[in-house]
Amino acid sequence: HITYKSLNERANQVAHFLQQQGVVAGSIVPVCMECSVEMIIVFIAVLKVGAAYVPVDPQYPQERINFMLKDIDAKLVICNTDLKGKLDIDASIVSIDNSADQIWKESKENLDFKPGYTDLAYVIYTSGSTGQPKGVMIEHKSLLNYVLTFKQYFSVSPSDTVLQQSSISFDSMVEELYPALISGARVILVKGRGKDINAIKKFIEHDNVTLLSTTPTTLEWLNKANISSSSLRYIVSGGEVLSAEYITNLYPKVQVVNSYGPTEATVCVTYNEVKELSSAHLLGSPLPNVRLYVLDSHQNLVPIGALGELYIGGVQVARGYFNRPELTAQKFVDDKFSTEHGDRLYRSGDLARWRADGTLEYLGRNDEQIKIRGIRIELGEIENAIRKSQFVEQVVVLAKDSPQGKRLVAYYIPTSTYDREVLGNQLRLMLPEYMLPSSWVKIESLPLTPNGKINRRYLSTLEQEDISQVAYIAPRNELEQKLVLLWQELLNTERIGINDNFFELGGHSLLAMRLVSYMESKLQITVPIHILFQFSSISELSKYLEVQKKVDPPQETTTYKLIDI
């Protein structure tokens, strides 16, 4: 636990320490730390100095982390000691835990400096179609507008408790953290690589959580979990389309708000407070100081009800992409509807239409950007990573619907040296788990349409090859048999051997969350979710569980709580 008084004093000490290290107003400081109170202290300290922080998820592959650090031209990186090995960069690396003795000798007094309206607050990297992630620059005015809007809309007060569960590399963390902090609310930080549904359910029911931000995919499972909470006031859904069936048990017991917004417009630009299930999918209306336009290919307004691309204007529009002037000019265009010089519109790439009642409806994308489990992904980045190997001549990656939700399928022309296992290992060093294809389809050539473009619709009809790359071995004991049955139910796959890899069979982080929940409810076995990433076959997992019987049971998910004085 930490009080607001201590939080502010420690942030001041870290801020004074950073100034001693040469951090000044306008500096850009990457922060590579696991979710913790110390990480929040560092974020606040960086802002107090007038610098901008770059959240870097330590769970990212090392190659991706190092690209981000080099792209941002980092002069100083803040991390914990155990993460220094992941940082291969010519920069000063400050380990907060190693520097603790020096930091806590610094002054606890507030700094005199206050950031300016147009100063950078943070830079968040998102998936990029060119094959590398791109940094989105968010200014203080944009952050301030959204944080104050969220606070006012949801009436955040000291009596609230907010569950913070997002990765630090996603801007959804902004709405889980800052509105609560400026309101004196209580924040529960869930520490660890992923959180199982039972843990989230437990926090909601036993820690009096009042506000929860999450994705529709997680919301669907919480809906099935029959949450019993008299304290939960609002659930904010965002990241992908909210279907009515995802909230049938939650609504109207809990008020559900569907939110929409790209990182380039500071978290969210619309809210739709669900009044009836049939309208759950709608985007709603623009937030204060945000302007939305549905335009045609010539950037002219389309009539109500007509399809067009959604352009976003107003105070929450980002400064642009870091060190990407051409892409910035392409995606951030002059706002011809504004009388203010220099105002710009962000081209979202989302297709939408205005309804007669003044609400906005999402109708898909006009490019290859997709969202899987609420995470924005550029298929081109995955394709470029695969092409870098010596195993594939050509590749096209598509997102296909499956019983487990959307999954990534790679259609590839192999080289003579093709080795699926080695290729998979290479990709794990380059891409986050959520960007790894779960299925592969070998093709002889790329099918083309009459006008010479790749026929993606035809590709999507092709059958995948055997997703299991290992010889089938049947379960050998009762535990393995029970685990096979759970995997078959979750993965919708009949033939599963004990050496098959959960993630190569189509599993992903959210299915892993559900597996943890199933194991606890159906087998009375409690296992931390990170163990599934470490032991991802039934044979490995069963060996781990047998060993755990002889030692103390695993500890529950670690939590940190920020409480008012």
Secondary structure as UniProt FT lines:
FT   STRAND          2..3
FT   HELIX           4..20
FT   TURN            21..22
FT   TURN            25..26
FT   STRAND          28..32
FT   HELIX           37..49
FT   STRAND          52..55
FT   TURN            58..59
FT   HELIX           62..71
FT   TURN            72..73
FT   STRAND          76..79
FT   HELIX           81..86
FT   STRAND          92..95
FT   TURN            96..99
FT   HELIX           100..103
FT   TURN            104..105
FT   TURN            117..118
FT   STRAND          120..126
FT   TURN            129..130
FT   STRAND          134..139
FT   HELIX           140..153
FT   TURN            154..155
FT   TURN            158..159
FT   STRAND          161..164
FT   TURN            168..169
FT   HELIX           172..181
FT   TURN            182..184
FT   STRAND          186..190
FT   HELIX           197..206
FT   TURN            207..208
FT   STRAND          211..214
FT   HELIX           216..224
FT   TURN            225..226
FT   STRAND          234..237
FT   HELIX           244..246
FT   TURN            248..253
FT   STRAND          255..260
FT   HELIX           263..265
FT   STRAND          270..273
FT   HELIX           277..279
FT   TURN            280..281
FT   STRAND          284..286
FT   TURN            288..289
FT   STRAND          290..295
FT   TURN            297..298
FT   TURN            304..305
FT   STRAND          308..314
FT   TURN            315..316
FT   STRAND          320..321
FT   TURN            322..323
FT   HELIX           325..331
FT   STRAND          332..334
FT   TURN            336..337
FT   TURN            341..342
FT   STRAND          344..354
FT   TURN            356..357
FT   STRAND          360..365
FT   STRAND          369..372
FT   TURN            373..374
FT   STRAND          375..378
FT   HELIX           379..387
FT   STRAND          392..400
FT   TURN            403..404
FT   STRAND          407..414
FT   TURN            416..417
FT   HELIX           420..430
FT   HELIX           433..435
FT   STRAND          439..442
FT   TURN            450..451
FT   HELIX           456..459
FT   TURN            460..461
FT   HELIX           478..491
FT   TURN            498..499
FT   TURN            502..506
FT   HELIX           509..523
FT   HELIX           529..534
FT   HELIX           538..548
FT   TURN            549..550
FT   STRAND          559..563
//
